[in-house]
Amino acid sequence: MGDVHQGLIIVNTGPGKGKTTAAMGTALRAVGNGMKVLMLQFLKGSWHYGELDAVKAFGDNFVMKQMGRGFVKVGGAETDPEDVRMVEAAWQEAREAIMSGKWDLVVLDEINYAITYGMLDPAKVVETLKHKPAGVHVILTGRNAHPTIIELADTVTEMKQVKHAYEKGVMAQRGIEY
């Protein structure tokens, strides 16, 4: 197999666990192959995730930034304007990072939620992805990926939940879920 370098658009979506974890695995593989990785977490921000500490070992080769305040729009609640502002700022940074060519892989963690919640226009995302530098890979995570993004993507994986420990009353555990 030849060493082909074509920037891919990858989507990890679906109701099952593992979308961010899969993106992190790809990011670690990329760093291990000498690539520079930026991971922007669109809605995460209120919890301390173990991966934040783990990526520090890679220095400037793997940068992870939490761009939100944490869980948003739980149930039927209205979206807080501050969360919308933070998503818009995160998108601006993501767009600039993708277009800069400084990063080999840009992970847009939880961006699909931001789009689903009406906090980010999918057309803006699609337009940027269509015009990204040829060698830049982009991974988009979160449930309910927008159809226009799925259509544009090179690889789409849908995580399907068969069963989850939460259904038996086991709460999220440090080191496994965060």
N, C-alpha and C positions, 0 to 999 in steps of 0.2 A: 504494500500500500504506500503510495507516494505521500509526501508531506505537503498537502494542499492547505492553503490558508485563505479561507473565504469567511468573512464575518457572518455568523448565523444569528437569526432571531429565534429564540427558544421561549416557549411558554409552558410554565408548570401551573396547571389549574385543576379544578375539581374539588369536591367536598371532602376528600380524604386528607389525612395527615401526610406531611412530607414535602410540600411544595418548596418551602424555604430551605429545608434540609437538603433536598436534591440540588438546589441552586448553590448552596454552600459547598457541597461535594464537588460540583463542577468548578467552582471558584478555587478550591484547594488544589484540584488537578491542574488548573491553569497556572497558579502560582508555582507549583512544583515543576512546571515546564518553562519557568522564566518569564511568565506573562505578568502584566500589571493589572490588578483588579480593583474596581470601585464598587461597593455595594451600598446603595441608598435605600434605607428602610422608610417607606413613605408614611406609614401610620404608627410604627413602633416608636416607643420613647419613654413610657412610664415605668417599665420593668427593666431590670438589669439581666440581660441575656448572657449566658456563658460564652457564646461565640464572640462577644465584644472583647473579652479578655484574650481569647485564643488567637485572634487575628493580629494582636499587638506584636506577637513574635515574628511576624513577617515584615514589620516596619512599613515603609512606603509602598511595598509591593502589593499589599492587600489592605485597603482602607475601607472601613465600615462606618457609616454615619446614620444615626437615628434622626429622622427628620420630622417626627410627629410627637404628639403627646401621649400616645397609647391608644387604647380601644376607643373607637368613635362610633356614633350612630347605632347604639345598642337598641334593639327592638324597633319601635316606631318613632324613636326620638328624631327631632330635627337636627340637621348637621349644624354644628357650632361654626359661626363665621371664622373664628380663630383657626379651627382645623382646616377650613377651606384655604385660608391664607397660607398656612404651613404647607399644604399640598401644592399650592401654586409655586411657592418658593422652592420646594423640593423638585418640582418639575423643571423649573428654570435651571437649577443646578444640574439635574440629570441631562437635560438637553445640551447644555454647554459641555458637560463631560463627554457625552457621546460624540458630539461634533468636533471636539478638540483633537481627537485621535491620540490623546495622552494615555488612554486606557485601552488595553486589549479586550477586556471584558467589563461590561457595566451591568450589574444586577439591580433591577428595579423591583425591590421586594415589596409586596403588598400593593403594587400599583393597580392591579385589577380591581381591588376593593375601592380605591379612590375613584376609579372610573365608574364602577357600578353604583356608588353612592352619589354620583353626579358632581363630584368635587373636581373632576378633571375631564376635559373634553377628549374623547378617544381620537378625534380627527387630528388634534395637535400631536398626539403620540405617533399615530400612523405616518403623518407627514415627516416627522423627524426620522423615524425608522426607515422610511423610503429613501432618505437622503443622507444617511449615516455614512461615514467613511467605509470603504469596502472591507477593510480588515478588522473592524470592530464587531465583537460579539455582544449581544444584548439578551439578557434573560429577564422575563417578566413573570412575577408570581402573584398568586391570589386566586380565590374562587371566581367563577363567572367571568372568565376572560371575554372581552368584547368580540363579537363575530368578525369585525374588520381586522382586529389584531390577529385572531386565529387564522384568518385567510392569508394575511401577509407573512405569518411566521413560517420558518423552515421546518421546525420541529415543535410539536405540541404534545404534551403528556398530560393526561387527565388522571389525577389521583382519585381512586375510588375507595371509600371506607367500607370495609367488610364488617368490622366491629372495632370498638375503641374502649379502653379501660374506663373512660369517663362514664360510660353507660352502666358500669358496675359501681359507680360512686368513687372511683379513684381519681383524685384531683391531679392537675399538672404537676410534674416533678422536675426539680432542678436537675440539669444534666441530660434530661430526656426531651422534655417539651420546651425548655428554655435554658 
